Amino acid sequence: MTVGFIMMCHEALDRASQVARYWSDRGCPIVVHVDARVARRDYDALRSTLESRANIVFSDRFKCEWGRWSLVQATQAAAGLMLDRFPKVNHVFLASGSCLPLRPVEDLIGYLDARPATDFIESATTEDVPWTKGGLDHERFTLRFPFSWKRQRYLFDGYVRLQRRVGYRRRIPSGIVPHMGSQWWCLTRDTLSQILSHPRRAQFDRYFKRVWIPDESYFQSLVRLVSENVESRSLTLSKFDFQGKPHVFYDDHLQLLRRSDCFVARKIWPRAERLYTAFLSPNAQQGNRAEPNPGKIDRIFAKAVERRRYGRPGLYMTSRFPRKNHENGLTCARYTVFEGFGDLFEDFPDWLKRTTGLRAHGHLFAPERVGFADGLTVFAGALSDSPKLRDYNPEMFLTNLIWNTRGERQAFLYGPRDTVRIGSFFPRDPNADILVISGAWAVPLFKSQRPFNEIRKEAARLQKIENAHLAYLRNSWTKARVQVWTMADFVESPVEPLQSIIEDVAVTRTNQVNEAPRMVDLTGFGQFLQSLRNEGMHPYLMGDFPADPRPESEAPRPRKPYVAR
């Protein structure tokens, strides 16, 4: 017994000829169908190279189109010719002109001889498959599809809508349970003969002629009617992307294809010289008894599909610029935003760098310039400290900074004086750690020598901005990790929150705070807040600072850096 191959060819006929000769040399009968749309000159050239071989014949040509009945007609004609001309064939293997054998034919013959009555065809009901596209799963069997999806898309969609509107439903022939699966199968002679000579074949053909993509359902459905031993899988390695388009295999997939242990692979790039040389060379392959297992490489293809659909987290490209709220991660790595710390502590970025090992920037979104760490004017990825360039798209400025420094955690200061637009970006980012001392923006105003009327107006403006920002941070859809202290609570006991911050964000191993940042002298700050209230501005974000100054005898000693033991 032997296996016969049906080859459906429509392009790269030189490669199809090469594969046909390989199978022919090993005693396998072959029926070749060439799409009628292929130029007569190319068809004649293919015939001239193959027709001298007694085990290769050509079937009648049909003009084939994706998703149309003509593909089934061509397969029926080729299968009938195979059964008539080669009586010793026990299994018929359907392949395309872009298929490539991955294992010796002797492996395939031995495998099929051990299973002489088994049909290998992917065959599953519409409820059991996840790959149907365009919302047409069971409807592809109950509606009519006289128009081409590729050439007459407008008529195709309009006719589907019309049938849905009027409630039209086709009657499925009795005894037929619609099944779907890969077009590439390997059926026994007996099963294929029963399908082609079935007494109801004319009825089945009329029905499937108006089914959408019948080449993926005709044999898949009828095999369930006539066969008692169906293995619902294909012996051909064929992978598809999320759009239902086949993956193309190139030279660098050589080891991947070998690992699959499959007998045949589709779809091979015509110029993959290395693949054709490796798999068609007489001495390149060794016998292999392994069971075909495309699942070995499924994980790699799943990751490839995911990468194509979503890209890499935090990487923005002109080819895949995402819609808002549909990004695969706003940024690529964790970073920390300190709000109010730079106003309350005089040397906070330097202290943070020494204590935690973070790359500690100043105010990256300050209106006058970008406050890169160490006073740099150009940072990683040629990011400029120009506020004009940054403010053209501040979100992309930040994502570029995080992407260009991946592997090194970034931290920076932020406040209501900074570019306001970026303030709605942090809360949506799961990579953001946002630590806020609310109301600390009032400290620079307290230390300024500006007229008090200007201070009151500026304080009202900044408080309004920070209050709106805090509302973003407290929203139910916030994905960032957020912690907020009022300034009064933080100043009352600063060591404990500083210790928790260090433990959470430190890159270097730190057990406790051994050196504290230098806090701004806040003597008279409570009275300053009371003066703002007296002028009609209510500073509520700072917490409860005492308004009355302490008596001279109760005045605290000058504040020194404190150490926690």
RODO-2510 file (C-alpha; in nm, 4 decimals, decimal comma):
residues 565
     n   res          X          Y          Z
     1     m     0,0000     0,0000     0,0000
     2     t     0,1089     0,3566    -0,0543
     3     v    -0,0052     0,7154    -0,0171
     4     g    -0,1064     0,9378    -0,3073
     5     f    -0,0748     1,3169    -0,3109
     6     i    -0,3128     1,5720    -0,4586
     7     m    -0,1267     1,8985    -0,5173
     8     m    -0,3318     2,2183    -0,5530
     9     c    -0,1016     2,4664    -0,7283
    10     h    -0,1483     2,8289    -0,8255
    11     e     0,1903     2,9985    -0,7829
    12     a     0,5628     2,9217    -0,7518
    13     l     0,5240     2,6301    -0,9918
    14     d     0,8987     2,5654    -0,9908
    15     r     0,8817     2,4805    -0,6208
    16     a     0,5702     2,2683    -0,6725
    17     s     0,7579     2,0789    -0,9431
    18     q     1,0513     2,0229    -0,7087
    19     v     0,8288     1,8747    -0,4355
    20     a     0,6333     1,6635    -0,6882
    21     r     0,9561     1,5115    -0,8202
    22     y     1,0674     1,4358    -0,4643
    23     w     0,7468     1,2392    -0,3893
    24     s     0,7461     1,0803    -0,7337
    25     d     1,1028     0,9491    -0,6923
    26     r     0,9865     0,7672    -0,3796
    27     g     0,7051     0,5882    -0,5597
    28     c     0,4108     0,8053    -0,4561
    29     p     0,1369     0,8735    -0,7155
    30     i     0,0577     1,2412    -0,7626
    31     v    -0,2345     1,4273    -0,9161
    32     v    -0,1564     1,7912    -0,9906
    33     h    -0,4231     2,0577    -1,0243
    34     v    -0,3107     2,3958    -1,1567
    35     d    -0,5412     2,6936    -1,1137
    36     a    -0,6966     2,7952    -1,4465
    37     r    -0,5887     3,1528    -1,3777
    38     v    -0,2226     3,0495    -1,4150
    39     a    -0,0841     3,1510    -1,7526
    40     r    -0,0872     2,8780    -2,0167
    41     r     0,2853     2,9261    -2,0747
    42     d     0,3673     2,8515    -1,7104
    43     y     0,1282     2,5559    -1,7020
    44     d     0,2847     2,4019    -2,0139
    45     a     0,6318     2,4464    -1,8649
    46     l     0,5261     2,2577    -1,5526
    47     r     0,3704     1,9756    -1,7546
    48     s     0,6791     1,9392    -1,9684
    49     t     0,8933     1,8757    -1,6604
    50     l     0,6570     1,6250    -1,4977
    51     e     0,4403     1,4481    -1,7549
    52     s     0,7137     1,1982    -1,8464
    53     r     0,6721     1,0421    -1,5024
    54     a     0,4186     0,7603    -1,5001
    55     n     0,3031     0,8290    -1,1435
    56     i     0,2215     1,1983    -1,2049
    57     v    -0,0975     1,3042    -1,3833
    58     f    -0,2715     1,6389    -1,4269
    59     s    -0,6416     1,6907    -1,3516
    60     d    -0,8873     1,9228    -1,5262
    61     r    -0,8254     2,2866    -1,4414
    62     f    -1,0719     2,5056    -1,2518
    63     k    -1,0535     2,8776    -1,1892
    64     c    -1,0225     2,8712    -0,8107
    65     e    -1,1040     3,1563    -0,5738
    66     w    -1,0650     3,1722    -0,1985
    67     g    -1,3819     3,0812    -0,0125
    68     r    -1,5637     2,9631    -0,3251
    69     w    -1,7058     2,6288    -0,4426
    70     s    -1,4486     2,6037    -0,7209
    71     l    -1,1866     2,4853    -0,4720
    72     v    -1,4064     2,1884    -0,3792
    73     q    -1,4750     2,1135    -0,7466
    74     a    -1,1030     2,1062    -0,8225
    75     t    -1,0403     1,8772    -0,5247
    76     q    -1,3242     1,6443    -0,6270
    77     a    -1,1899     1,6154    -0,9818
    78     a    -0,8347     1,5471    -0,8656
    79     a    -0,9503     1,2951    -0,6027
    80     g    -1,1630     1,1086    -0,8601
    81     l    -0,8658     1,0902    -1,0961
    82     m    -0,6427     0,9604    -0,8161
    83     l    -0,8861     0,6776    -0,7326
    84     d    -0,9311     0,5830    -1,0984
    85     r    -0,5668     0,5866    -1,2064
    86     f    -0,3905     0,4489    -0,8986
    87     p    -0,5754     0,1500    -0,7507
    88     k    -0,2971     0,0673    -0,5013
    89     v    -0,3322     0,3964    -0,3169
    90     n    -0,4737     0,3417     0,0324
    91     h    -0,4563     0,7010     0,1649
    92     v    -0,4948     1,0261    -0,0318
    93     f    -0,3060     1,3260     0,1048
    94     l    -0,4280     1,6736     0,0017
    95     a    -0,1472     1,9291    -0,0210
    96     s    -0,0819     2,2640    -0,1823
    97     g     0,1933     2,3715    -0,4161
    98     s     0,3540     2,5617    -0,1286
    99     c     0,3725     2,2550     0,0982
   100     l     0,7045     2,0996     0,1907
   101     p     0,7650     1,7472     0,3281
   102     l     0,9422     1,7643     0,6637
   103     r     1,0040     1,3920     0,7088
   104     p     1,0885     1,1080     0,4686
   105     v     0,7954     0,9645     0,2779
   106     e     0,8808     0,6258     0,4298
   107     d     0,7888     0,7677     0,7727
   108     l     0,4505     0,8797     0,6449
   109     i     0,3804     0,5488     0,4678
   110     g     0,4738     0,3532     0,7785
   111     y     0,2585     0,5765     0,9934
   112     l    -0,0460     0,5328     0,7667
   113     d     0,0085     0,1586     0,7212
   114     a    -0,0159     0,1246     1,0982
   115     r    -0,3541     0,3010     1,0762
   116     p    -0,5033     0,1691     0,7511
   117     a    -0,8643     0,2618     0,8318
   118     t    -0,8067     0,6022     0,9938
   119     d    -0,9080     0,9311     0,8329
   120     f    -0,6997     1,2315     0,9350
   121     i    -0,9069     1,5466     0,8916
   122     e    -0,9707     1,8369     1,1233
   123     s    -1,3468     1,8226     1,1778
   124     a    -1,5256     2,0124     1,4541
   125     t    -1,8682     2,1698     1,4945
   126     t    -1,9016     2,5483     1,4887
   127     e    -1,9642     2,5522     1,8640
   128     d    -1,6262     2,3906     1,9260
   129     v    -1,3924     2,6094     1,7207
   130     p    -1,2675     2,9601     1,8079
   131     w    -1,1277     3,0621     1,4702
   132     t    -1,4420     3,1650     1,2790
   133     k    -1,4123     3,5249     1,1610
   134     g    -1,6563     3,8016     1,0791
   135     g    -1,9348     3,6756     1,3031
   136     l    -2,0203     3,3960     1,0571
   137     d    -2,0031     3,0653     1,2402
   138     h    -2,3280     2,8686     1,2197
   139     e    -2,4680     3,1274     0,9753
   140     r    -2,2249     3,0162     0,7070
   141     f    -2,4394     2,7007     0,6855
   142     t    -2,7845     2,8622     0,7059
   143     l    -2,7445     3,1657     0,4756
   144     r    -2,6653     3,1801     0,1062
   145     f    -2,3365     3,3229    -0,0228
   146     p    -2,3558     3,3711    -0,3990
   147     f    -2,1129     3,6667    -0,3976
   148     s    -1,7373     3,6672    -0,3609
   149     w    -1,6133     3,7971    -0,0277
   150     k    -1,2932     3,9244    -0,1874
   151     r    -1,4167     4,0682    -0,5171
   152     q    -1,7742     4,1679    -0,4240
   153     r    -1,7466     4,2647    -0,0603
   154     y    -2,0216     4,5262    -0,0777
   155     l    -2,2692     4,2789    -0,2294
   156     f    -2,1528     4,0061     0,0075
   157     d    -2,2149     4,2156     0,3215
   158     g    -2,5404     4,3619     0,1878
   159     y    -2,6834     4,0227     0,1010
   160     v    -2,5950     3,8872     0,4477
   161     r    -2,7702     4,1829     0,6124
   162     l    -3,0748     4,1351     0,3913
   163     q    -3,1050     3,7652     0,4806
   164     r    -3,0740     3,8446     0,8490
   165     r    -3,3382     4,1131     0,8242
   166     v    -3,5944     3,8933     0,6532
   167     g    -3,5103     3,5931     0,8727
   168     y    -3,3998     3,3693     0,5855
   169     r    -3,2624     3,0284     0,6843
   170     r    -3,1450     2,7478     0,4577
   171     r    -3,2395     2,3920     0,5381
   172     i    -2,9383     2,1724     0,6120
   173     p    -2,9662     1,8328     0,4326
   174     s    -3,0895     1,5568     0,6600
   175     g    -2,8134     1,3497     0,8140
   176     i    -2,5572     1,6303     0,7773
   177     v    -2,4107     1,7893     1,0897
   178     p    -2,2021     2,0886     0,9766
   179     h    -1,8350     2,0563     1,0701
   180     m    -1,5369     2,2772     0,9984
   181     g    -1,1623     2,2345     0,9850
   182     s    -0,8410     2,2699     0,7910
   183     q    -0,8590     2,2225     0,4158
   184     w    -0,5555     1,9910     0,4241
   185     w    -0,6543     1,6329     0,5010
   186     c    -0,5456     1,2720     0,4521
   187     l    -0,8394     1,0349     0,3859
   188     t    -0,8573     0,6629     0,3219
   189     r    -0,9459     0,5363    -0,0214
   190     d    -1,2710     0,3866     0,1081
   191     t    -1,3875     0,7096     0,2751
   192     l    -1,3013     0,9251    -0,0265
   193     s    -1,4791     0,6803    -0,2598
   194     q    -1,7930     0,6906    -0,0454
   195     i    -1,7972     1,0697    -0,0474
   196     l    -1,7478     1,0979    -0,4232
   197     s    -1,9972     0,8209    -0,5102
   198     h    -2,2574     0,8937    -0,2448
   199     p    -2,6130     0,8586    -0,3837
   200     r    -2,7003     1,2008    -0,2422
   201     r    -2,3887     1,3739    -0,3697
   202     a    -2,5842     1,6017    -0,6064
   203     q    -2,7937     1,7251    -0,3134
   204     f    -2,4863     1,7774    -0,0965
   205     d    -2,3064     1,9634    -0,3742
   206     r    -2,6025     2,1961    -0,4322
   207     y    -2,6145     2,2761    -0,0637
   208     f    -2,2423     2,3352    -0,0080
   209     k    -2,2164     2,5370    -0,3273
   210     r    -2,3739     2,8297    -0,1383
   211     v    -2,1919     2,7735     0,1929
   212     w    -1,9225     3,0237     0,2845
   213     i    -1,5691     2,8770     0,2508
   214     p    -1,6925     2,5271     0,1542
   215     d    -1,3402     2,3846     0,1219
   216     e    -1,3214     2,4026     0,5026
   217     s    -1,6567     2,2296     0,5566
   218     y    -1,7486     1,9984     0,2638
   219     f    -1,5188     1,7027     0,3309
   220     q    -1,5109     1,7877     0,7013
   221     s    -1,8890     1,7383     0,7243
   222     l    -1,9329     1,4439     0,4856
   223     v    -1,6536     1,2421     0,6456
   224     r    -1,8676     1,2266     0,9589
   225     l    -2,1460     1,0739     0,7506
   226     v    -1,9448     0,7886     0,5957
   227     s    -1,6456     0,7211     0,8208
   228     e    -1,6332     0,5443     1,1537
   229     n    -1,2713     0,6187     1,2400
   230     v    -1,1925     0,9902     1,2208
   231     e    -0,8974     1,1535     1,3930
   232     s    -0,9843     1,5210     1,4039
   233     r    -0,6420     1,6584     1,3190
   234     s    -0,4377     1,7383     1,0138
   235     l    -0,1025     1,5797     0,9371
   236     t    -0,0010     1,9102     0,7765
   237     l     0,1568     2,1794     0,9911
   238     s    -0,0385     2,4938     0,9116
   239     k    -0,0420     2,7959     1,1432
   240     f    -0,2667     3,1010     1,1192
   241     d    -0,2468     3,4490     1,2660
   242     f    -0,5226     3,6375     1,4481
   243     q    -0,6697     3,7543     1,1147
   244     g    -0,7005     3,3994     0,9855
   245     k    -0,4085     3,4394     0,7429
   246     p    -0,1516     3,1583     0,7199
   247     h     0,1917     3,2051     0,8683
   248     v     0,4661     3,1861     0,6065
   249     f     0,7758     2,9818     0,6937
   250     y     1,1172     3,1216     0,6049
   251     d     1,4738     2,9922     0,6215
   252     d     1,5151     3,0889     0,9849
   253     h     1,2282     2,8552     1,0784
   254     l     1,4352     2,5456     0,9951
   255     q     1,4874     2,4208     1,3513
   256     l     1,1304     2,5119     1,4420
   257     l     0,9935     2,2941     1,1621
   258     r     1,2181     2,0033     1,2565
   259     r     1,0988     2,0242     1,6147
   260     s     0,7327     1,9861     1,5143
   261     d     0,7811     1,6245     1,3924
   262     c     0,5040     1,6879     1,1365
   263     f     0,5094     1,5192     0,7971
   264     v     0,4298     1,8241     0,5814
   265     a     0,4340     2,2002     0,6417
   266     r     0,2466     2,4805     0,4750
   267     k     0,3043     2,7610     0,3767
   268     i     0,6713     2,7819     0,2638
   269     w     0,8206     3,0964     0,1150
   270     p     0,9207     3,0139    -0,2466
   271     r     1,2688     3,1596    -0,1987
   272     a     1,3424     2,9716     0,1244
   273     e     1,6349     2,7928    -0,0396
   274     r     1,7692     2,6620     0,2869
   275     l     1,4405     2,4895     0,3756
   276     y     1,3995     2,3220     0,0372
   277     t     1,7611     2,2069     0,0402
   278     a     1,7414     2,0734     0,3956
   279     f     1,4173     1,8800     0,3605
   280     l     1,4375     1,7598    -0,0003
   281     s     1,7987     1,6456     0,0025
   282     p     1,8193     1,2632    -0,0180
   283     n     2,0699     1,2422     0,2672
   284     a     1,9426     1,5231     0,4843
   285     q     1,6672     1,3358     0,6690
   286     q     1,6742     1,0394     0,8996
   287     g     1,3855     0,8101     0,9916
   288     n     1,1756     0,9364     1,2797
   289     r     0,9076     0,7409     1,4608
   290     a     0,7878     1,0384     1,6665
   291     e     0,4201     1,1268     1,6676
   292     p     0,3482     1,4528     1,4800
   293     n     0,3168     1,7157     1,7495
   294     p     0,2639     2,0736     1,6297
   295     g     0,1797     2,1611     1,9898
   296     k     0,5532     2,1740     2,0574
   297     i     0,5744     2,5024     1,8730
   298     d     0,2278     2,6392     1,9533
   299     r     0,3685     2,8472     2,2393
   300     i     0,6100     3,0206     2,0028
   301     f     0,3341     3,1023     1,7555
   302     a     0,1047     3,2227     2,0336
   303     k     0,3756     3,4628     2,1499
   304     a     0,4305     3,5796     1,7926
   305     v     0,0595     3,6488     1,7478
   306     e     0,0489     3,8340     2,0789
   307     r     0,3528     4,0416     1,9853
   308     r     0,1987     4,1293     1,6482
   309     r    -0,1357     4,2268     1,7995
   310     y    -0,0201     4,4151     2,1064
   311     g     0,3465     4,4939     2,0549
   312     r     0,5799     4,5320     2,3500
   313     p     0,4557     4,7119     2,6635
   314     g     0,5520     5,0751     2,6587
   315     l     0,6886     5,0726     2,3028
   316     y     0,5145     5,3108     2,0652
   317     m     0,5764     5,2767     1,6931
   318     t     0,4437     5,4459     1,3819
   319     s     0,3263     5,1032     1,2664
   320     r     0,1324     5,0346     1,5852
   321     f     0,0282     5,3594     1,7530
   322     p    -0,2526     5,2495     1,9874
   323     r    -0,5921     5,3910     2,0489
   324     k    -0,6387     5,5512     2,3882
   325     n    -0,7204     5,2961     2,6596
   326     h    -0,6270     5,0094     2,4244
   327     e    -0,2506     5,0192     2,4785
   328     n    -0,0450     4,7190     2,5806
   329     g     0,0891     4,9010     2,8828
   330     l     0,1441     5,2762     2,8870
   331     t     0,5082     5,2342     2,9878
   332     c     0,7535     4,9450     2,9899
   333     a     0,8834     4,9546     3,3493
   334     r     0,8027     5,0759     3,6990
   335     y     0,8828     5,4314     3,7997
   336     t     0,8061     5,6523     4,0985
   337     v     0,6498     5,9979     4,1076
   338     f     0,7147     6,2097     4,4179
   339     e     0,4681     6,4941     4,4578
   340     g     0,5387     6,7585     4,7206
   341     f     0,8640     6,6027     4,8426
   342     g     1,0800     6,8483     4,6514
   343     d     0,8917     7,1396     4,8126
   344     l     0,9180     7,0026     5,1663
   345     f     1,2804     6,8794     5,1540
   346     e     1,5674     7,0897     5,0258
   347     d     1,7877     6,8104     4,8885
   348     f     1,5357     6,5377     4,8202
   349     p     1,6579     6,4103     4,4729
   350     d     2,0194     6,3836     4,5939
   351     w     1,9115     6,2088     4,9152
   352     l     1,6869     5,9717     4,7200
   353     k     1,9696     5,8764     4,4868
   354     r     2,2143     5,8126     4,7740
   355     t     1,9637     5,6151     4,9778
   356     t     1,7822     5,4049     4,7183
   357     g     2,0037     5,3865     4,4089
   358     l     1,7232     5,5207     4,1894
   359     r     1,7884     5,7583     3,9007
   360     a     1,6385     6,0608     4,0758
   361     h     1,5360     6,3477     3,8499
   362     g     1,4082     6,6855     3,9488
   363     h     1,0858     6,8258     3,8027
   364     l     1,0776     6,6652     3,4587
   365     f     0,7717     6,8700     3,3664
   366     a     0,8734     7,2079     3,5070
   367     p     0,7676     7,4971     3,2823
   368     e     1,1164     7,6498     3,2531
   369     r     1,3147     7,3336     3,1588
   370     v     1,3266     6,9574     3,2000
   371     g     1,4983     6,8757     3,5306
   372     f     1,7050     6,5738     3,4297
   373     a     1,9180     6,4087     3,6964
   374     d     2,2661     6,5571     3,7483
   375     g     2,1647     6,8692     3,5544
   376     l     2,1943     6,6988     3,2145
   377     t     2,0670     6,8893     2,9128
   378     v     2,0325     6,5758     2,6946
   379     f     1,9266     6,2429     2,8385
   380     a     1,9027     5,8817     2,7169
   381     g     1,7584     5,8503     2,3670
   382     a     1,8581     6,2103     2,2819
   383     l     1,5763     6,3538     2,4931
   384     s     1,6257     6,7278     2,5171
   385     d     1,5642     6,9452     2,8224
   386     s     1,3664     7,1826     2,6010
   387     p     1,0182     7,2371     2,7518
   388     k     0,8800     7,3209     2,4089
   389     l     0,9787     6,9842     2,2661
   390     r     0,8586     6,8028     2,5780
   391     d     0,5201     6,9744     2,5881
   392     y     0,4453     6,8886     2,2254
   393     n     0,3546     6,5445     2,3583
   394     p     0,4405     6,5039     2,7290
   395     e     0,2980     6,1502     2,7489
   396     m     0,5315     6,0308     2,4756
   397     f     0,8190     6,2168     2,6391
   398     l     0,7687     6,0125     2,9555
   399     t     0,7174     5,6792     2,7794
   400     n     1,0332     5,7418     2,5746
   401     l     1,2297     5,8203     2,8887
   402     i     1,1130     5,4985     3,0594
   403     w     1,1749     5,2905     2,7452
   404     n     1,5224     5,4333     2,6854
   405     t     1,6267     5,3564     3,0452
   406     r     1,4634     5,0143     3,0905
   407     g     1,6618     4,8154     3,3424
   408     e     1,7133     5,1255     3,5557
   409     r     1,4269     5,2498     3,7700
   410     q     1,3430     5,6184     3,7314
   411     a     1,2010     5,8624     3,9865
   412     f     1,1109     6,2265     3,9477
   413     l     0,9360     6,5156     4,1165
   414     y     0,5982     6,6458     4,0142
   415     g     0,3646     6,9208     4,1338
   416     p     0,0811     7,1516     4,0330
   417     r     0,3276     7,4034     3,8866
   418     d     0,4386     7,1451     3,6301
   419     t     0,2808     7,0696     3,2953
   420     v    -0,0763     6,9937     3,3980
   421     r    -0,1651     6,7675     3,1050
   422     i     0,0604     6,4818     3,2161
   423     g    -0,1206     6,4633     3,5510
   424     s    -0,4026     6,2542     3,4023
   425     f    -0,1519     6,0049     3,2558
   426     f    -0,0022     5,8658     3,5768
   427     p    -0,3226     5,7284     3,7302
   428     r    -0,3888     5,5062     3,4259
   429     d    -0,0430     5,3498     3,4326
   430     p     0,0001     5,0278     3,6359
   431     n     0,3765     5,0885     3,6366
   432     a     0,3451     5,4168     3,8284
   433     d     0,4056     5,4498     4,2029
   434     i     0,2650     5,7893     4,3024
   435     l     0,3541     5,9284     4,6457
   436     v     0,1882     6,2577     4,7335
   437     i     0,2291     6,5088     5,0160
   438     s    -0,0766     6,7199     4,9498
   439     g    -0,0486     7,0933     4,9997
   440     a     0,3321     7,1006     4,9989
   441     w     0,3219     7,3377     4,7028
   442     a     0,2408     7,6119     4,9579
   443     v     0,5921     7,5956     5,1100
   444     p     0,7682     7,7772     4,8194
   445     l     0,4947     8,0430     4,8344
   446     f     0,5525     8,0744     5,2091
   447     k     0,9257     8,1282     5,1469
   448     s     0,8779     8,3699     4,8577
   449     q     0,8943     8,7463     4,8948
   450     r     0,6089     8,8160     4,6552
   451     p     0,3211     9,0515     4,7455
   452     f     0,0645     8,8659     4,9522
   453     n    -0,2151     8,9405     4,7072
   454     e    -0,0214     8,7571     4,4348
   455     i     0,0533     8,4716     4,6757
   456     r    -0,3176     8,4301     4,7553
   457     k    -0,4124     8,4107     4,3860
   458     e    -0,1325     8,1674     4,3092
   459     a    -0,2247     7,9521     4,6109
   460     a    -0,5869     7,9327     4,4943
   461     r    -0,4744     7,8333     4,1441
   462     l    -0,2330     7,5636     4,2614
   463     q    -0,4810     7,4204     4,5103
   464     k    -0,7437     7,3897     4,2388
   465     i    -0,4979     7,2071     4,0121
   466     e    -0,3843     6,9675     4,2848
   467     n    -0,7380     6,8976     4,3996
   468     a    -0,8355     6,7950     4,0452
   469     h    -0,5230     6,5795     4,0234
   470     l    -0,6037     6,4069     4,3539
   471     a    -0,9514     6,3337     4,2195
   472     y    -0,7844     6,1506     3,9289
   473     l    -0,5705     5,9546     4,1717
   474     r    -0,8721     5,8492     4,3801
   475     n    -1,0856     5,7504     4,0838
   476     s    -1,2156     5,3921     4,0696
   477     w    -1,0365     5,3262     3,7398
   478     t    -0,6945     5,4314     3,8716
   479     k    -0,4371     5,1588     3,8041
   480     a    -0,1329     5,3220     3,9620
   481     r    -0,0223     5,2506     4,3182
   482     v    -0,1079     5,5704     4,5051
   483     q    -0,0357     5,6892     4,8581
   484     v    -0,1339     6,0338     4,9813
   485     w    -0,0404     6,2120     5,3030
   486     t    -0,1528     6,5561     5,4053
   487     m     0,1411     6,7823     5,4749
   488     a     0,0446     6,8155     5,8417
   489     d     0,0378     6,4389     5,8925
   490     f     0,3678     6,3879     5,7119
   491     v     0,5539     6,6621     5,9022
   492     e     0,4287     6,5313     6,2364
   493     s     0,6004     6,1940     6,1850
   494     p     0,8156     6,1850     5,8690
   495     v     1,0434     5,8916     5,9526
   496     e     0,7797     5,6191     5,9258
   497     p     0,6567     5,7097     5,5727
   498     l     1,0138     5,7679     5,4568
   499     q     1,1075     5,4220     5,5834
   500     s     0,8169     5,2579     5,4001
   501     i     0,9079     5,4471     5,0829
   502     i     1,2685     5,3309     5,1002
   503     e     1,1674     4,9688     5,1560
   504     d     0,9349     4,9799     4,8549
   505     v     1,1418     5,1605     4,5926
   506     a     1,5046     5,1032     4,6908
   507     v     1,7227     4,9423     4,4258
   508     t     2,0118     4,8925     4,6676
   509     r     1,9576     4,6846     4,9791
   510     t     1,8526     4,9181     5,2611
   511     n     1,7204     4,8112     5,5998
   512     q     1,6368     5,1484     5,7507
   513     v     1,6689     5,5223     5,7041
   514     n     2,0152     5,6165     5,8319
   515     e     2,0174     5,9621     5,6799
   516     a     1,7173     6,1900     5,6476
   517     p     1,6606     6,4585     5,3849
   518     r     1,6849     6,8147     5,5138
   519     m     1,3380     6,9578     5,5751
   520     v     1,2578     7,3217     5,5042
   521     d     1,2200     7,5380     5,8152
   522     l     0,8418     7,5664     5,8644
   523     t     0,8445     7,8170     6,1482
   524     g     0,5483     8,0479     6,0925
   525     f     0,3911     7,8277     5,8245
   526     g     0,0716     7,7818     6,0267
   527     q     0,0318     8,1559     6,0599
   528     f     0,0906     8,1863     5,6847
   529     l    -0,1994     7,9503     5,6193
   530     q    -0,4162     8,1475     5,8602
   531     s    -0,3311     8,4659     5,6723
   532     l    -0,4502     8,3011     5,3520
   533     r    -0,7784     8,2138     5,5235
   534     n    -0,8091     8,5698     5,6448
   535     e    -0,7763     8,6892     5,2857
   536     g    -1,0617     8,4637     5,1744
   537     m    -0,8614     8,1665     5,0410
   538     h    -0,9222     7,8363     5,2245
   539     p    -0,6097     7,6136     5,2168
   540     y    -0,7572     7,2727     5,3015
   541     l    -0,5142     7,0316     5,1308
   542     m    -0,2337     7,0830     5,3867
   543     g    -0,4152     6,9383     5,6825
   544     d    -0,4450     7,0982     6,0261
   545     f    -0,1500     7,3267     6,1021
   546     p    -0,1727     7,5319     6,4249
   547     a    -0,2266     7,8984     6,3410
   548     d    -0,0856     8,0610     6,6582
   549     p     0,2904     8,0801     6,6974
   550     r     0,4360     7,9112     7,0039
   551     p     0,5514     8,1234     7,2965
   552     e     0,9224     8,1954     7,2947
   553     s     0,9732     7,9557     7,5858
   554     e     0,8113     7,6717     7,3887
   555     a     0,9871     7,7363     7,0616
   556     p     1,1435     7,4168     6,9309
   557     r     1,5149     7,3805     6,8917
   558     p     1,6500     7,4149     6,5377
   559     r     1,5626     7,1000     6,3423
   560     k     1,8542     6,8667     6,2718
   561     p     1,8740     6,5664     6,0444
   562     y     1,7186     6,2777     6,2348
   563     v     1,8185     5,9146     6,2438
   564     a     1,5904     5,6175     6,2998
   565     r     1,7335     5,3346     6,5086
***
